[in-house]
């Protein structure tokens, strides 16, 4: 049989039908690839070519079949069915879009996990009020009315579509409460790295955790943030979101000055003993403006100072400096002093010589005379609550119920080389000294060392004089009866006027016997960061102005199962229940066989 | 309505005289029981009880077991020739489809009701606060109630899809396999975003999530949240599949 005979013996119409089927399948594959990748890839193009060739061959070889198919009853009825079905599916899909837009959520959870509580609703209402005020007070560049919207931006890569959906449930509650003034936008950080970087989304190299995924910002009608720095919300839950709304509300209302000029730690320093992280925590976390202030360069502390911070001074303050501070405090000023032990501090190894708040120092005398409180010249040694690194690294264990440290989380702050604080009430007399203002103020211990601790006033030298400078890793602290003081010791204290005297001015002072806990090396500890925020919150009184954010929902208790109960449950669920069903099946099967 | 009721009763009865229905129920209960006990053991003294474990297991098993129960609905009738007979009876196509669907759904509902035993066990294990003003169980009932509503709708959708494939072919195995494959795709569609962008674009991954059976269940009903769009989604899948199945049955008259 030659080639011509072989070709004539082929059933071409049958082959073309196969070609048509293969072609139709290829076209379908091409369509799927095109839809999935949203572009005509090589694979899609190849499938398209195969489809066209297959179907084209069938049309050329068997045109009668094509004609018959097009005019047959299957096409006649089938087309109608397809059209009706497409219309039906289209209508149902359109209905889905309409229902979805309603943003309605029914919350069945016991603790109303997905329903905003009054605190959050109050925060949202205040935010709306604030945005309305801003809108009324300004216009767009072209003179058109200003329209401000709060926008929650969520950065979710494509691999986290599910997490995005879960977040959306709580976010839509805020959108609904916002009455059109709060909107949500989701951005894929991989597709929009520029936006992600603009908001600061990404890995925090210091903590190793992700910054985000949610951020809160304000935008105008053109989606412009108008220079507003987005606030980090973090994980999507009601507390985080309402906290940041509250921060947005207080933003710009408070300003804290860090005093300089006495070799204090600096907020611009990113070194391990710098305060850059603490400053960032205050600005980003609490919406508080921070600035440095050299007292020698000003006549008085500025009026916009919500509080002043004196962190780790190494020299004493002059009379002029103290006079400025006193004038500020008498007008209701707020002050936080964090001081390291004298002569030595965490700079021990680098031969530091801290001369601040010595017993006879001007500033310490001022504090004692005016407020009945002062720093001791000691180092607190606490073997019970020390860290593994050193017995001088102290883990705070005693918290008072004072508002400044109330509701502290389960973890404790970590201090390094702490000095104790002496309150008037600690002295043998315990009563205000004559010609002082000590009686005007209320002193409250905030943090304390353990019962096992003691105040080390120094080790004896060859002449029998006690000196703190002799203490180092080779010569550790050692309690000396009659020289050192047994704990517990106050390591942080708050001073304020009694409630009845707070009508006109309400000065507040916090003293902490260590400054290292605030520095870059330790402030990243969750409890240290919380302590800073908590103390500053109390000092500036932001908690008095805005309602605190919603507390987290109470946790359910773990389920308890005894061995006996476990065996009984296994019997019911693994043997009785399936066994009953299987038994019923066997009975039914037997009955049917008999019939 | 009377015709639907007649078909419904017939279908439901069929399940109770079919050994495969009992085998499916046995397997489902055994597998859920295993998962339930493992989960309880893991949680004991560490975490609160979670009644939704039973439901998420049930939902996943439905992807594989639902086709086993729906594959015979039309395929068997077609193979045995009884469907032709039924089509000659004074009964409309949609009544036949709805009746069969409701019969299958009722059987599933019964199977679902049996799983309440597990919730009863969990409730018996949880303690109550002695303070009457704070009488709250350690078991959050919200996600359980939401989960049952969701899974009931979810199984309705899986049955409707399974029934559609049963009407497509007279071969039960093919019908079962096709519906299992489609249900599995619709189940894992929830995870479409995990595929590389070179295979599926983000927009398509999002679209796949919208039509995924799992995404309308796991992040809402199972969390104790009822969203109208999720209820609508399952209802829409049921309506669309029943509509298309009716058209398929109807096409036998002119094919």
Interface residues (C-beta under 8 A of the other chain):
Chain A: X35 X36 X37 X38 X73 X74 X77 X78 X81 X84 X85 X88 X89 X92 X93 X95 X96 X99 X100 X102 X104 X105 X106 X107 X108 X109 X110 X111 X113 X114 X157 X158 X159 X160 X161 X162 X165 X166 X169 X188 X191 X555 X556 X557 X558 X559 X560 X561 X565 X566 X569 X570 X572 X573 X574 X577 X578 X581 X582 X584 X585 X588 X589 X592
Chain B: X16 X17 X19 X21 X22 X23 X25 X26 X29 X30 X32 X33 X34 X36 X37 X40 X41 X43 X44 X45 X46 X47 X48 X49 X114 X117 X118 X121 X122 X125 X126 X127 X136 X137 X138 X139 X140 X141 X142 X143 X145 X146 X190 X191 X192 X193 X194 X197 X198 X199 X200 X201 X202 X203 X204 X205 X206 X209 X215 X218 X219 X220 X223 X224 X225 X226 X227 X228 X229 X232 X233 X236 X239 X240 X243 X244 X247 X250 X251 X254 X255
